[in-house]
Amino acid sequence: MPANTIGLTFVDWLIIAIYFIFVIGIGFYLKKFTKNENDFFLAGRRNSAWVAGLAFLSANLGALELMGMTGNTFKYGMYVAHFYWIGAIPAMLFLGIYMMPFYYSSKIKSVPGYLKLRFDEKTRVLNGFAFAIMTLLVSGINLYAMALVLHTFLGWNWDISMWMAAVTVAVYVTLSGLLSAIFTEIIQFFLIWFGLFLVSILGIVEIGSINQIFARIPETFNHLWSNSADPSANGMMISWGGIVLGLGFVLSFGYWTTDFLVVQRTFSAKDLRTARMTPILASFFKMMVPFIVILAGLIAIVLANDPNSGFNLLKDGGQINYDSALPLLIARYYPTGLIGLGVTALLAGFMAGQAGNISAFNTVWTYDIYKSVLNKNASDTHLMWMGRVATIAGVAISLVTAYWAKNFPSIMDYMQAIFSWVNAPLFATMLLGMFVVWITPNGAFWGLIAGIGSSFTLYLAVKFSWFNQSIITMSATSSDMAANFWRAWWAWLICFAVTIIVSLFTKKKSKDELVGLVKGLTEETATKNISVYKKPEFYAIISLIVLIILNLIYW
Amino acid sequence: MKPIWYFVGLILTIMGGIILLSGLYNLIQPSVSKVVLSEKHPDIWWGALMVIVGIIYIIRNRKITIQ
């Protein structure tokens, strides 16, 4: 049992137990409303922008967002806020304003489904396989992170922790698919805010004020842009070019506009305007998340630098365990009852990520791999059965990947590496597919192959020292995170260039086949006759203004 | 079915109520092992806040049924 194990009282256990009973109970309650494949895979396509928007955000509030980002703030400082602001908001707004009409109007069930309509079957299957593999890898990370919390707090056995969490998610997603995933994601959203925001409040109370916190962290850690010209002058060791091109453009747009895990929530909206509002509404809440995780990370830095605080991060084999920052802050501030809520909030975050990944995986497997390749004539009832089987199989494979993920020192670095393999090139394919009529099916396919292949090769090249990381980052000083940003940029660029070049020499689809799928061939009627205050564009502009203000405040 | 907001209200009220009661008990019978800032009694006011928010959600959605 680790030295930092915290004893939970009966009240804490009661709160944790209520959470598990509640989410499993919701799965059973919703099962009677899950009558067809539309209910199971698209949550009945009847959700409001609030429901779809909070689920859109919650699906992303997994291990990555909570422990990983707090740990990374301890490691890299304020620069981690870029993941929430420039690294998310422009992409979310772009999805709502420009891409959603093509996604939603074509009535597809998955992102690879769009590739089938816009290009061809082979591009869809390629992306379907890449997404399925990526999703199960990320799902494994969620399980690993959850086991870390239970191990850190409760001294629980790794194996029992991972199996218990996996089985819970498997039960409620198997029962009612995306419907229960969305319900529990929204409950998890509230639990995360109520369970974790108090850490920031109490940290500010202990240290004195937010200004005190900024005054007591290293100079290289407390700015967003003003020290980004020189990589050696900031905690992440990256220049503004890497942030803007790698994170702000390629990785962010690749994730938020093409990753089916989050985009699937927009498909559950009741109409096109609601679907467009979903990511725009979520963008406001996304901008607020740093007030939990970044602030907690900065508080941890201040406390760790103060010898009188008695606060130190855990060490695994001599290496600092950055991901222990948030759990240790909860242990520092939360009395009986609240500590149960804090642990539940972390579990809720992991469950949201896990359920999101599994519900996205079962849809892509069922429609883009199983129905597309293995059983083209499958009935709707059979597909719903297959979705349930895929859920259980997906959870089982996630368990295997969780044991692999356990060997990586920092969760976040690993996640970004995976996103740069799959999402970064896919964004180039989507961008060209939606906005350039003459891009061909073969151009998209070979562009994707080149993008995924080059990103993975660059990753291996640096990992096994085939060449120096500075060739990718164009800087003598850089971190693993900087390499991820730049690798994403190169993968995007290679996919973009190869897609265009191959398209110049291969057969194009007729314009009739592309109506509703490409800009210029799609009539824009969704918001023509509504007032300015109801238009998604109006709220997108407000979101953009808030984003600019936040960046100026912490410049 | 009941809207999701009803379930949000339920869980916030139940959990908040337990935390509030636990905080009141800690006030009467202070624990030997104290956490930092325990003198501020965050369990009492945070639990109360959760109960208030939870009850608002329950009241606003108790009669609503969605198809």
Chai-1 contact restraints between the chains, C-beta under 6 A:
chainA,res_idxA,chainB,res_idxB,connection_type,confidence,min_distance_angstrom,max_distance_angstrom,comment,restraint_id
A,V11,B,S22,contact,1.0,0.0,6.0,A-B,restraint_1
A,I15,B,M15,contact,1.0,0.0,6.0,A-B,restraint_2
A,F22,B,I11,contact,1.0,0.0,6.0,A-B,restraint_3
A,F33,B,M1,contact,1.0,0.0,6.0,A-B,restraint_4
A,F183,B,I4,contact,1.0,0.0,6.0,A-B,restraint_5
A,I186,B,I4,contact,1.0,0.0,6.0,A-B,restraint_6
A,I187,B,V8,contact,1.0,0.0,6.0,A-B,restraint_7
A,I187,B,I11,contact,1.0,0.0,6.0,A-B,restraint_8
A,F190,B,V8,contact,1.0,0.0,6.0,A-B,restraint_9
A,F194,B,M50,contact,1.0,0.0,6.0,A-B,restraint_10
A,L198,B,W46,contact,1.0,0.0,6.0,A-B,restraint_11
A,L202,B,L37,contact,1.0,0.0,6.0,A-B,restraint_12
A,E206,B,L37,contact,1.0,0.0,6.0,A-B,restraint_13
A,R332,B,V36,contact,1.0,0.0,6.0,A-B,restraint_14
A,Y333,B,V35,contact,1.0,0.0,6.0,A-B,restraint_15
A,Y333,B,V36,contact,1.0,0.0,6.0,A-B,restraint_16
A,P335,B,V35,contact,1.0,0.0,6.0,A-B,restraint_17
A,P335,B,S38,contact,1.0,0.0,6.0,A-B,restraint_18
A,P335,B,D43,contact,1.0,0.0,6.0,A-B,restraint_19
A,T336,B,S22,contact,1.0,0.0,6.0,A-B,restraint_20
A,G337,B,I19,contact,1.0,0.0,6.0,A-B,restraint_21
A,G337,B,S22,contact,1.0,0.0,6.0,A-B,restraint_22
A,G337,B,D43,contact,1.0,0.0,6.0,A-B,restraint_23
A,L338,B,I19,contact,1.0,0.0,6.0,A-B,restraint_24
A,L338,B,D43,contact,1.0,0.0,6.0,A-B,restraint_25
